[in-house]
């Protein structure tokens, strides 16, 4: 079976025409069976984000804190939300990974300063007393799981301190479809409801989470960044090697290459047939920090306690 092309920019024959305006096309999107010029692709991209936002009960005047890593997804999410009229604040968590974290931080700072956007940088070392590599050595746990927990918990606390009730992340269609596939294949039914692109707030201290890019693919985000001149950091986290999420990501890419639109159909069918999870009112309060928790200690305080018990 012939492998079909993926989304591309600037590689179309000169005779190719934009599906929307009939000018010369420079963007090819096989999953949509469409070609676009620069301006029509940006229109398409923004419209996809607008359609995503319709699922979120977030008013246009609601301030949004955007979690920014310095990669293409989070910077694109930040810019498109600003261009759609939302008031935003970018927040970057420096994980203390040699070279990788410095490059990520520089990308965020350069992006924000060049566009006069407000941002904050927090260091995991200042917040927890340890860098991510040090946490990995002391706990010997799967580093991706630890990193995800730490970032999620810290972002909740930062949002509360900064006065934000909504946090946006840059998760895209590929991310969400591969995560959904992994949860289904491994029968992780307890995580399926969290595959919805909107998670409501839990109490006053846990903000709502939105994923405004869940309708756009990774290649489409790369093209958007190229057109908009977004200079993002494209490095790979040194701790991500061997993560099982990559296997499901590659599996979906194989299917997408043979049958364009597969990822969209898979994820959107799930979203259409589900609703946002109900706010869980059965949580407890962490005995140390006072944040919502499902046990006596929240996951962050539990991690702090474990790190402290390791000694130096």
C-alpha positions in Angstrom: 0.0 0.0 0.0 1.4 3.4 -0.9 2.2 5.6 2.0 0.6 9.0 1.7 2.1 12.4 2.3 1.9 14.2 5.6 1.1 17.9 6.1 3.7 20.1 4.4 4.6 23.7 3.9 6.2 25.3 0.8 6.5 22.1 -1.2 3.5 22.3 -3.5 3.7 22.7 -7.3 3.2 26.3 -8.5 -0.1 25.3 -10.1 -1.6 24.3 -6.7 -4.5 26.5 -5.6 -5.8 27.4 -2.1 -9.0 25.5 -1.4 -10.5 28.6 0.2 -9.5 31.6 -1.9 -8.0 30.0 -5.0 -4.7 31.9 -4.7 -1.5 29.9 -5.0 -1.3 27.3 -2.2 1.8 26.7 0.0 0.2 24.4 2.6 -0.9 20.8 2.0 -3.2 19.1 4.6 -3.9 15.5 3.5 -6.1 14.8 6.5 -8.5 17.6 5.3 -7.9 17.0 1.6 -7.1 20.7 1.4 -4.5 23.2 0.3 -4.1 26.7 1.7 -2.2 29.9 1.2 -0.5 31.4 4.2 -3.4 33.7 5.3 -6.1 31.1 4.7 -4.1 28.5 6.7 -4.0 30.9 9.6 -7.7 31.4 9.3 -8.2 27.6 9.3 -5.9 27.2 12.3 -7.7 29.9 14.4 -11.1 28.5 13.4 -10.0 25.1 14.7 -9.1 26.7 18.0 -12.4 28.6 18.1 -14.3 25.4 17.6 -12.3 23.9 20.5 -13.1 26.8 22.7 -16.8 26.3 22.2 -16.5 23.2 24.4 -15.0 25.1 27.3 -17.3 27.2 29.6 -14.7 30.0 29.5 -15.8 33.5 28.7 -13.7 35.8 26.5 -13.0 38.1 29.5 -11.6 35.3 31.6 -7.9 35.6 32.2 -6.0 32.5 31.2 -2.6 31.2 32.5 -0.8 29.4 29.8 1.7 26.7 30.7 4.7 27.3 28.3 7.6 24.9 27.9 9.3 26.8 25.0 8.2 24.2 22.5 6.0 24.8 19.4 2.7 23.6 21.0 2.7 25.8 24.1 4.0 28.9 22.3 1.4 28.5 19.5 -1.3 28.1 22.1 -0.2 31.2 23.8 -0.1 33.3 20.7 -3.4 32.2 19.2 -5.2 32.8 22.5 -3.7 36.3 22.6 -4.8 36.9 19.0 -8.3 35.7 19.8 -8.6 38.4 22.4 -7.9 36.6 25.7 -5.8 38.1 28.4 -3.0 35.7 29.2 0.0 35.2 31.4 2.7 32.7 30.3 4.2 30.6 33.1 7.3 28.5 32.6 8.7 25.9 35.1 12.4 25.5 34.8 13.0 21.8 35.6 16.7 22.1 36.1 17.7 19.7 33.4 21.2 20.7 32.2 21.2 22.4 28.8 17.7 21.3 28.0 16.1 23.6 30.6 18.3 26.6 29.7 17.3 26.3 26.0 13.6 25.9 26.9 13.7 29.0 29.2 15.5 31.1 26.6 12.9 30.2 24.0 10.0 31.3 26.3 11.8 34.6 27.3 12.7 35.5 23.7 9.1 34.8 22.5 7.5 36.8 25.3 9.8 39.8 25.0 9.6 40.0 21.2 5.8 40.2 21.5 5.5 42.2 24.8 3.7 39.4 26.5 3.6 39.0 30.3 5.3 35.9 31.7 6.7 34.4 34.9 9.5 31.8 35.3 9.5 29.5 38.3 12.4 27.2 39.2 11.6 23.6 40.4 14.7 23.9 42.6 13.4 27.0 44.3 9.9 25.4 44.7 11.0 21.9 45.8 14.7 22.2 46.6 15.6 19.6 43.9 16.0 19.6 40.1 14.2 16.9 38.1 17.4 14.9 37.6 18.0 14.9 41.4 14.4 13.9 42.1 14.8 11.0 39.7 18.0 9.8 41.4 16.4 10.0 44.8 13.1 8.3 44.0 14.0 5.9 41.3 10.6 6.2 39.8 9.5 6.6 36.2 10.7 10.1 35.5 7.9 11.1 33.1 5.3 10.2 35.7 7.1 12.2 38.4 7.6 15.1 36.0 3.9 15.2 35.0 2.8 15.1 38.7 5.2 17.8 39.7 4.3 20.2 36.9 0.6 19.6 37.3 0.7 20.3 41.0 3.0 23.3 40.8 0.9 24.8 38.0 -2.2 24.5 40.2 -0.4 26.3 43.1 1.0 29.0 40.8 -2.4 29.6 39.2 -3.9 30.0 42.7 -1.2 32.4 43.8 -1.4 34.4 40.6 -5.2 34.6 40.8 -6.1 32.5 37.7 -9.1 30.1 37.5 -8.2 28.7 34.1 -4.9 27.1 32.9 -4.3 26.3 29.2 -1.8 23.7 28.0 -0.4 23.1 24.5 -1.6 19.5 24.1 -2.4 18.8 20.5 -4.5 16.3 18.5 -1.6 13.8 18.3 -0.9 14.0 22.0 -4.6 13.5 23.0 -5.2 10.7 20.4 -2.2 8.7 21.4 -2.9 9.1 25.1 -6.5 8.0 24.5 -5.3 5.0 22.6 -2.9 4.0 25.4 -5.6 4.3 28.0 -8.0 2.1 25.9 -5.4 -0.5 25.0 -4.3 -0.8 28.6 -7.8 -0.7 30.1 -7.1 2.4 32.1 -10.7 3.3 32.5 -10.1 5.5 35.4 -8.2 7.9 33.1 -10.6 7.9 30.2 -12.8 10.7 31.5 -9.7 12.9 31.8 -9.1 12.5 28.1 -11.8 15.1 27.6 -10.1 18.5 26.6 -11.8 20.4 29.4 -11.4 19.5 33.1 -13.5 21.6 35.5 -12.1 23.3 38.5 -12.0 21.4 41.9 -12.6 23.9 44.7 -11.0 27.3 44.9 -7.4 26.0 44.7 -7.6 23.8 41.6 -8.1 25.7 38.3 -10.0 24.4 35.3 -7.8 23.0 32.5 -8.3 23.6 28.8 -6.5 22.3 25.7 -7.2 24.8 23.0 -5.1 23.0 20.4 -6.8 19.6 20.7 -8.3 19.9 17.2 -5.0 20.6 15.4 -2.2 18.2 14.5 1.5 18.6 15.4 2.4 19.2 11.7 -0.3 21.9 11.5 1.2 23.6 14.6 4.7 23.5 13.0 3.3 25.2 9.9 1.5 27.8 12.0 4.8 28.6 13.9 6.6 28.8 10.6 4.1 31.3 9.1 4.0 33.3 12.4 7.7 33.4 12.9 7.7 31.6 16.2 11.2 30.5 17.1 10.6 27.6 19.4 12.9 25.1 21.1 12.7 21.7 19.3 15.0 19.7 21.5 13.9 16.4 23.1 13.9 15.9 26.8 16.7 13.5 27.7 14.4 11.7 30.1 11.8 10.9 27.5 13.6 7.9 25.9 11.7 4.7 26.3 8.4 6.4 27.3 5.6 4.0 26.2 3.5 7.0 25.0 5.8 7.2 21.9 4.7 3.7 20.9 1.1 4.7 20.7 2.1 7.9 19.0 3.9 6.0 16.2 1.1 3.5 15.9 -1.4 6.3 15.1 1.1 8.0 12.8 1.3 4.7 10.8 -2.5 4.5 10.5 -2.7 8.2 9.6 -0.1 7.8 6.8 -2.2 5.1 5.2 -5.6 6.6 6.0 -5.5 10.4 6.5 -8.0 11.6 9.0 -7.7 8.5 11.3 -6.4 10.4 14.3 -9.1 13.1 14.0 -11.9 10.5 13.7 -10.6 8.5 16.6 -10.3 11.4 19.0 -13.3 13.5 17.9 -15.6 10.4 18.1 -14.6 10.1 21.8 -15.1 13.8 22.5 -18.5 13.9 20.8 -19.8 11.0 22.8 -18.5 12.2 26.2 -19.0 15.2 28.4 -16.6 16.9 30.8 -16.0 14.9 34.0 -18.1 16.0 36.9 -16.4 18.0 39.6 -15.3 15.5 42.3 -16.5 16.6 45.7 -15.1 13.6 47.5 -11.6 14.9 47.8 -9.9 15.5 51.1 -7.6 18.3 52.2 -3.8 17.7 52.4 -2.7 17.9 56.0 0.4 19.8 55.1 -0.4 22.2 52.3 -4.2 22.5 52.5 -4.7 21.7 48.8 -7.3 19.2 47.6 -6.1 15.6 47.8 -7.4 12.1 47.7 -5.4 11.0 50.7 -3.9 12.6 53.8 -1.0 13.9 51.8 -1.3 15.3 48.3 1.1 13.8 45.7 3.4 16.8 45.9 3.7 16.8 49.7 4.1 13.0 49.6 7.0 13.5 47.1 8.6 16.2 49.3 8.4 13.9 52.3 10.0 11.0 50.3 12.8 13.3 49.1 13.4 14.6 52.6 13.7 11.1 53.9 16.4 10.1 51.4 19.0 12.3 53.1 22.0 13.7 51.4 
